[in-house]
Amino acid sequence: MTNNENKKLKVMGEGSYPGGDYEIIKVTGQGEIFDDIYSQEAKIVGEYRIAGKAAIDQVHVTGSLHIDEELNSNRMIVIGSLDVRKLLKANTLDMRGFLTGHENVELEKMNLKGGLTITGLLNVGDLQVNLQGATSKVGEIGGEKIIIKSSRFLKRSYTLEAEVIEGDHIYLEHTTAKIVRGNDIEIGPNCHIEKVEYRSAFTNKEKHSKNILRVNQIK
């Protein structure tokens, strides 16, 4: 069932629906929107796919959302999974679940409890991740404030793997990386880092372990 009056798209149940320019999108069910979509707000409960580009100011997802192309947003709240095939760009992302980005992800602020797989660059001003539920992998992470922690769940802690992590202020736990570079760097438990390059301050909480192969102070 759909209702397109007053530029509103309301979906209940299963099926495919047209894209377009809507003020509000409300979806309860599963199916797809088979073209580009533009909206001030989208509330999705269930499993949905957008087979095109999406530009949505406010996004609320409970369930799973798959975007075939780019996703641009201001604020996103997700409980479940988000899968974006091309660029994901947003101001803030608050999420409990699993994020998949097949290209680059650009965010001003991200707070994630769960896991993530990003093939390209995760570029974020303020990043806070609490690893839960699955191993996470990112090509590169660049930002200002980067905090990676891991919560024990059923006596198991999950890890993050990355090639390069670079930021102004960095704190890492349960992280494997080739290079960690920044101004102030603190390495917590269960990290394996090939090289740390710091400018101002460096702390290794596991002082007697061989979790870091090389440490250099740079200008």
C-alpha positions in Angstrom: 0.0 0.0 0.0 1.4 3.4 -0.9 0.3 7.0 -0.6 2.1 9.7 -2.6 -0.1 12.6 -1.6 1.7 15.7 -0.2 5.0 14.2 -1.4 4.8 11.4 1.2 5.7 7.8 0.5 4.1 5.3 2.9 4.8 1.6 2.4 3.3 -1.3 4.3 4.2 -4.8 3.4 6.2 -6.1 0.5 6.9 -4.9 -3.0 8.8 -2.5 -5.3 8.1 1.3 -5.4 9.2 4.2 -7.5 11.9 6.7 -6.5 11.5 10.4 -6.7 11.4 13.5 -4.4 9.4 13.0 -1.2 9.1 15.0 2.0 8.7 11.9 4.2 9.3 8.2 3.6 7.8 5.7 6.0 8.5 2.0 5.3 7.3 -1.0 7.3 8.1 -4.3 5.6 10.5 -5.5 3.0 11.2 -4.7 -0.7 12.9 -2.0 -2.7 12.7 1.5 -4.2 13.9 1.0 -7.7 15.3 4.4 -8.5 17.0 7.5 -7.0 15.3 8.9 -3.9 15.4 12.3 -2.3 13.7 13.1 1.0 13.8 15.2 4.1 13.2 12.1 6.3 13.1 8.4 6.0 11.9 5.9 8.7 12.5 2.3 7.8 11.5 -0.7 9.8 12.3 -4.0 8.1 14.5 -4.9 5.2 14.8 -2.5 2.3 16.9 -1.7 -0.7 17.3 1.5 -2.7 18.4 0.6 -6.2 19.9 4.0 -6.9 21.3 7.1 -5.2 19.8 8.3 -1.9 19.9 11.9 -0.5 18.0 11.9 2.8 18.4 14.5 5.5 17.3 12.4 8.4 17.5 8.6 8.3 16.1 6.2 11.0 16.6 2.5 10.3 15.5 -0.5 12.5 16.4 -3.6 10.5 18.6 -3.5 7.3 19.1 -0.9 4.5 21.0 -1.6 1.3 21.9 1.3 -1.0 23.1 0.3 -4.5 24.8 3.7 -5.2 25.7 6.8 -3.1 24.1 7.8 0.2 24.1 11.4 1.4 22.6 12.4 4.7 22.8 14.8 7.6 21.9 12.6 10.6 21.5 8.8 10.6 20.3 6.5 13.4 20.6 2.8 12.6 19.8 -0.3 14.7 20.7 -3.2 12.5 22.8 -3.2 9.3 23.6 -0.6 6.7 25.3 -1.6 3.4 26.3 1.2 0.9 27.9 0.2 -2.5 29.4 3.6 -3.3 30.2 6.7 -1.3 28.6 7.2 2.1 28.7 10.8 3.2 26.9 12.1 6.3 27.3 14.5 9.2 26.5 12.1 12.1 26.0 8.4 12.3 24.8 6.7 15.5 24.6 3.0 15.0 24.2 -0.3 16.8 24.9 -3.1 14.3 27.1 -3.6 11.3 28.2 -1.1 8.7 29.5 -2.1 5.3 31.0 0.4 2.9 32.3 -0.8 -0.4 34.1 2.5 -1.2 34.8 5.5 1.0 32.9 6.7 4.0 33.0 10.4 5.0 31.5 11.5 8.4 31.8 14.3 10.8 30.9 12.2 13.8 30.4 8.4 14.2 29.4 6.4 17.3 29.2 2.7 16.6 28.5 -0.2 18.8 29.1 -3.3 16.7 31.3 -3.9 13.6 32.2 -2.5 10.3 33.8 -3.5 7.0 35.0 -0.6 4.8 37.0 -1.3 1.6 38.3 2.3 1.1 39.0 5.2 3.5 37.0 6.0 6.6 37.3 9.7 7.0 35.7 10.9 10.2 36.2 13.9 12.5 35.2 12.2 15.7 35.2 8.4 15.7 34.1 6.2 18.7 33.8 2.5 18.1 32.9 -0.2 20.6 33.7 -3.5 18.8 31.0 -6.1 19.3 29.7 -9.1 17.4 32.2 -9.5 14.6 35.7 -8.9 13.3 36.0 -5.5 11.6 38.2 -4.4 8.7 39.0 -1.0 7.3 41.4 0.0 4.5 42.4 3.3 6.1 41.1 5.5 8.9 41.7 9.3 9.0 40.3 11.7 11.5 40.8 14.1 14.4 39.7 12.0 17.4 39.8 8.2 17.1 38.8 5.9 19.9 38.6 2.1 19.3 37.5 -0.1 22.2 36.3 -3.7 22.4 33.7 -5.1 24.8 33.8 -8.7 25.9 30.8 -10.6 24.8 30.4 -14.2 25.9 34.1 -14.2 27.0 35.2 -13.1 23.5 36.6 -9.7 22.4 36.4 -8.6 18.8 39.2 -6.9 16.8 39.7 -4.3 14.1 42.1 -4.7 11.2 43.4 -1.7 9.3 46.3 -0.8 7.0 46.7 2.8 8.3 45.2 4.8 11.1 46.0 8.5 11.2 44.6 11.2 13.5 45.3 14.0 16.0 44.3 12.0 19.1 44.2 8.2 19.0 43.3 5.5 21.5 43.3 1.9 20.4 42.4 -1.5 21.8 42.2 -4.9 20.1 43.5 -3.3 16.8 45.9 -4.7 14.2 47.5 -2.1 11.9 50.6 -1.6 9.8 50.9 2.2 10.6 49.4 4.3 13.3 50.3 8.0 13.0 49.2 11.0 15.0 49.9 13.8 17.5 48.9 12.0 20.8 48.7 8.2 20.6 47.8 5.7 23.3 47.9 2.0 22.7 45.8 -0.2 24.9 45.4 -4.0 25.3 45.6 -6.6 22.6 47.0 -4.4 19.8 49.5 -5.5 17.1 51.1 -2.5 15.4 54.0 -2.6 12.9 54.9 1.1 13.2 53.8 4.0 15.4 54.7 7.5 14.4 53.8 10.2 16.9 54.5 14.0 17.2 53.6 15.0 20.8 53.0 12.1 23.1 53.0 8.3 23.0 51.9 5.8 25.6 51.9 2.0 25.4 49.8 0.4 28.2 51.4 -3.0 27.6 55.0 -1.8 28.3 56.6 -5.2 28.5 54.9 -6.8 25.4 56.2 -6.9 21.8 52.9 -5.6 20.4 54.6 -2.7 18.6 57.5 -3.4 16.3 58.8 0.2 15.8 58.1 3.6 17.4 59.3 6.9 15.9 58.8 10.5 16.9 58.2 12.7 13.9 58.1 16.4 13.4 
